[in-house]
């Protein structure tokens, strides 16, 4: 049986993934403090379940980092980009992302 793991970023005032106007400037990384845990989590996963609003920025961001070996997040991108992605959406059933394998839209 497979496990479902939850990884979230939430602001102090309760916003998950985006602010009230879909802005994401509040999302920060204390990378050196969380590096080990992030890499362990990524190493233990093979599929990402994600909502469409977050996927719009998330998938292209990591695809970009994946091509830049000098980026501090490169080692994370090497784990995230190859993973299967399942995108939950009520507004689209198409994807233009070049990530492989192709994201599934539900």
C-alpha positions in Angstrom: 0.0 0.0 0.0 1.3 3.5 -0.9 1.4 6.4 1.5 0.0 9.9 1.0 2.3 12.6 2.4 1.3 16.2 2.9 3.7 19.1 2.5 2.3 22.6 2.9 3.3 26.2 3.3 0.9 28.3 5.2 1.1 32.0 6.1 0.6 33.1 9.7 -2.8 34.5 8.7 -4.0 31.2 7.2 -3.2 31.5 3.4 -2.1 28.3 1.8 0.0 28.6 -1.4 -1.2 32.1 -2.3 -2.5 35.2 -0.7 -6.0 36.6 -1.2 -5.1 37.8 -4.7 -3.0 34.7 -5.6 0.3 36.4 -4.7 3.0 34.2 -3.4 5.6 36.7 -2.2 5.1 35.5 1.4 6.5 32.1 0.6 10.1 32.0 1.9 12.7 29.3 2.3 15.1 29.0 5.3 16.8 26.6 2.9 19.8 25.5 5.1 17.4 24.9 8.0 15.0 22.7 6.0 17.2 21.3 3.3 17.6 17.8 4.8 13.9 17.3 5.4 12.9 18.6 2.0 15.3 16.3 0.2 14.2 13.3 2.3 10.6 14.0 1.5 11.3 14.4 -2.2 13.3 11.2 -2.2 10.4 9.3 -0.7 7.8 10.4 -3.3 7.0 9.5 -6.9 3.9 11.5 -7.6 2.9 15.1 -6.8 -0.8 15.9 -6.3 -1.4 19.6 -6.9 -4.2 22.1 -7.5 -4.2 24.0 -10.8 -3.7 27.5 -9.3 -0.5 26.4 -7.6 0.6 24.3 -10.6 0.5 27.3 -13.0 3.6 28.7 -11.3 5.0 25.6 -9.5 5.6 23.4 -12.5 7.3 26.0 -14.8 9.4 27.2 -11.9 10.9 23.8 -11.1 11.3 23.1 -14.9 13.4 26.2 -15.1 15.5 25.4 -12.0 16.0 21.9 -13.5 18.1 23.4 -16.3 20.3 25.5 -14.1 22.9 23.4 -12.2 24.2 26.5 -10.4 20.8 27.3 -8.8 20.7 26.6 -5.1 17.4 24.6 -5.6 18.8 22.5 -8.4 19.0 19.3 -6.3 15.3 19.7 -5.4 14.4 20.2 -9.0 16.3 17.1 -10.0 13.8 15.2 -7.8 10.6 17.1 -8.5 10.7 17.5 -12.3 10.8 13.7 -13.2 7.9 12.9 -10.8 4.4 12.2 -12.2 2.1 15.2 -11.5 -1.6 15.0 -11.0 -3.2 18.4 -11.3 -6.7 18.8 -9.9 -8.8 21.4 -11.9 -12.4 22.2 -12.5 -11.6 24.7 -15.3 -9.3 22.9 -17.7 -8.5 19.4 -19.0 -5.5 20.5 -21.1 -1.8 21.0 -20.2 1.0 22.9 -22.0 3.7 21.9 -19.6 6.7 20.1 -21.2 7.5 18.1 -18.0 7.8 14.4 -18.5 5.8 12.3 -17.7 2.9 14.5 -18.8 0.8 15.9 -16.0 -2.6 14.3 -15.5 -5.5 16.9 -15.3 -8.5 15.8 -13.2 
